[in-house]
Amino acid sequence: MRQLAQLALLAALITPWAAPWAQQATPAAPLKQAEDPELASSLGGNDDGMRSYVLVLLKTGPKKMEAGPERTRMFEGHFANINKLASEKKLALAGPLDGVNNMRGLFVLATSDIEEAKKYVAADPVIIHGEMVAEYHKFYGSAGLMAVNDIHNKIRKK
Protein backbone atom coordinates (compact mmCIF):
# COMPACT_ATOMS: atom_id res chain seq x y z
CA MET A 1 0.00 0.00 0.00
CA ARG A 2 2.88 2.38 0.81
CA GLN A 3 4.39 1.83 -2.64
CA LEU A 4 1.06 2.69 -4.23
CA ALA A 5 0.99 5.93 -2.23
CA GLN A 6 4.58 6.69 -3.28
CA LEU A 7 3.69 6.01 -6.92
CA ALA A 8 0.67 8.32 -6.68
CA LEU A 9 2.84 11.04 -5.16
CA LEU A 10 5.45 10.59 -7.88
CA ALA A 11 2.79 10.85 -10.59
CA ALA A 12 1.40 13.99 -8.99
CA LEU A 13 4.87 15.55 -8.84
CA ILE A 14 5.62 14.77 -12.47
CA THR A 15 2.30 16.08 -13.81
CA PRO A 16 0.65 18.28 -11.21
CA TRP A 17 -1.48 19.99 -13.83
CA ALA A 18 -3.19 16.67 -14.57
CA ALA A 19 -4.47 16.26 -11.01
CA PRO A 20 -7.53 18.30 -10.02
CA TRP A 21 -6.44 18.23 -6.37
CA ALA A 22 -3.21 20.03 -7.31
CA GLN A 23 -5.01 23.11 -8.62
CA GLN A 24 -5.02 26.40 -6.76
CA ALA A 25 -7.54 26.87 -3.96
CA THR A 26 -8.80 30.10 -5.56
CA PRO A 27 -10.01 29.44 -9.08
CA ALA A 28 -8.23 31.57 -11.63
CA ALA A 29 -9.13 32.14 -15.23
CA PRO A 30 -7.39 29.51 -17.34
CA LEU A 31 -4.36 30.79 -19.21
CA LYS A 32 -4.94 31.05 -22.91
CA GLN A 33 -2.20 29.13 -24.59
CA ALA A 34 -1.49 28.89 -28.28
CA GLU A 35 -2.40 25.51 -29.59
CA ASP A 36 0.39 23.88 -31.57
CA PRO A 37 -1.02 20.72 -33.17
CA GLU A 38 2.22 20.07 -35.05
CA LEU A 39 4.23 20.10 -31.83
CA ALA A 40 1.63 17.98 -30.04
CA SER A 41 1.72 15.45 -32.87
CA SER A 42 5.54 15.37 -32.93
CA LEU A 43 5.53 14.57 -29.21
CA GLY A 44 2.80 11.94 -29.54
CA GLY A 45 0.21 14.05 -27.76
CA ASN A 46 -3.54 13.80 -28.04
CA ASP A 47 -5.91 16.80 -28.23
CA ASP A 48 -5.30 17.46 -24.53
CA GLY A 49 -1.51 17.33 -24.97
CA MET A 50 -1.32 14.02 -23.10
CA ARG A 51 0.02 10.59 -23.96
CA SER A 52 0.57 7.14 -22.49
CA TYR A 53 3.90 6.00 -21.07
CA VAL A 54 5.29 3.18 -18.97
CA LEU A 55 6.75 4.27 -15.65
CA VAL A 56 9.58 1.99 -14.53
CA LEU A 57 10.65 2.03 -10.91
CA LEU A 58 14.16 0.68 -10.40
CA LYS A 59 14.62 -1.02 -7.04
CA THR A 60 17.58 -2.61 -5.31
CA GLY A 61 18.11 -6.07 -6.74
CA PRO A 62 19.36 -9.32 -5.22
CA LYS A 63 23.00 -9.01 -6.37
CA LYS A 64 24.84 -5.93 -5.16
CA MET A 65 28.12 -5.62 -7.02
CA GLU A 66 31.05 -4.54 -4.89
CA ALA A 67 32.90 -1.32 -5.70
CA GLY A 68 35.58 -1.71 -8.33
CA PRO A 69 36.18 -1.66 -12.06
CA GLU A 70 33.39 -4.13 -12.87
CA ARG A 71 30.80 -2.01 -11.00
CA THR A 72 32.12 1.11 -12.73
CA ARG A 73 31.70 -0.58 -16.14
CA MET A 74 28.20 -1.73 -15.17
CA PHE A 75 27.10 1.83 -14.37
CA GLU A 76 28.83 3.22 -17.46
CA GLY A 77 26.74 0.73 -19.44
CA HIS A 78 23.62 1.79 -17.51
CA PHE A 79 24.16 5.44 -18.46
CA ALA A 80 24.99 4.45 -22.06
CA ASN A 81 21.70 2.55 -22.21
CA ILE A 82 19.83 5.59 -20.85
CA ASN A 83 21.46 7.84 -23.47
CA LYS A 84 20.72 5.32 -26.25
CA LEU A 85 17.04 5.08 -25.32
CA ALA A 86 16.80 8.88 -25.05
CA SER A 87 18.44 9.40 -28.46
CA GLU A 88 15.99 6.88 -29.97
CA LYS A 89 13.06 8.83 -28.41
CA LYS A 90 12.12 5.75 -26.35
CA LEU A 91 12.95 7.41 -23.01
CA ALA A 92 11.21 10.59 -21.92
CA LEU A 93 12.74 10.95 -18.47
CA ALA A 94 15.16 9.14 -16.17
CA GLY A 95 16.74 9.85 -12.85
CA PRO A 96 17.88 8.51 -9.52
CA LEU A 97 15.72 8.32 -6.43
CA ASP A 98 16.81 8.61 -2.80
CA GLY A 99 17.07 4.89 -2.07
CA VAL A 100 14.31 4.94 0.56
CA ASN A 101 12.48 1.59 0.56
CA ASN A 102 15.06 0.32 -1.96
CA MET A 103 13.79 2.73 -4.62
CA ARG A 104 16.85 3.58 -6.74
CA GLY A 105 15.61 5.29 -9.89
CA LEU A 106 12.96 5.69 -12.52
CA PHE A 107 12.42 5.68 -16.23
CA VAL A 108 9.44 7.14 -18.07
CA LEU A 109 9.38 5.20 -21.33
CA ALA A 110 7.64 6.45 -24.47
CA THR A 111 5.45 3.42 -24.96
CA SER A 112 2.10 2.32 -23.60
CA ASP A 113 3.07 -1.36 -23.89
CA ILE A 114 4.61 -2.89 -20.77
CA GLU A 115 6.06 -5.82 -22.74
CA GLU A 116 7.86 -3.40 -25.05
CA ALA A 117 9.12 -1.45 -22.03
CA LYS A 118 10.50 -4.67 -20.56
CA LYS A 119 12.53 -5.20 -23.74
CA TYR A 120 14.05 -1.70 -23.43
CA VAL A 121 14.99 -2.25 -19.79
CA ALA A 122 16.23 -5.83 -20.20
CA ALA A 123 19.33 -4.56 -22.05
CA ASP A 124 20.41 -2.38 -19.10
CA PRO A 125 23.50 -3.72 -17.32
CA VAL A 126 22.13 -2.96 -13.83
CA ILE A 127 19.20 -5.26 -14.64
CA ILE A 128 21.36 -7.90 -16.34
CA HIS A 129 23.70 -8.10 -13.32
CA GLY A 130 20.87 -8.07 -10.76
CA GLU A 131 22.00 -4.80 -9.14
CA MET A 132 18.46 -3.52 -9.73
CA VAL A 133 15.07 -4.95 -10.57
CA ALA A 134 12.34 -3.14 -12.46
CA GLU A 135 8.69 -2.61 -11.61
CA TYR A 136 6.39 -1.49 -14.44
CA HIS A 137 3.31 0.74 -14.32
CA LYS A 138 1.13 2.34 -16.99
CA PHE A 139 1.35 6.11 -16.75
CA TYR A 140 -0.57 8.89 -18.48
CA GLY A 141 1.01 12.33 -18.53
CA SER A 142 1.95 15.36 -20.55
CA ALA A 143 3.36 14.72 -24.00
CA GLY A 144 5.69 17.59 -23.13
CA LEU A 145 7.84 15.07 -21.24
CA MET A 146 9.07 13.98 -24.67
CA ALA A 147 10.83 17.35 -25.01
CA VAL A 148 12.76 17.03 -21.74
CA ASN A 149 15.84 15.36 -23.24
CA ASP A 150 16.17 17.95 -26.03
CA ILE A 151 15.85 20.77 -23.50
CA HIS A 152 18.30 19.07 -21.14
CA ASN A 153 20.89 18.80 -23.92
CA LYS A 154 20.56 22.55 -24.53
CA ILE A 155 21.08 23.57 -20.90
CA ARG A 156 23.76 21.17 -19.67
CA LYS A 157 27.43 21.98 -19.82
CA LYS A 158 29.19 19.82 -22.36
Secondary structure by P-SEA (a helix, b strand, c coil): caaaaaaaaaaaaaccccccccccccccccccccccaaaaaaaccccccbbbbbbbbbccccccccccaaaaaaaaaaaaaaaaaaaacccccccccccccccccccccccccaaaaaaaaccccccccccbbbbbbbbbccccccaaaaaaaacccc
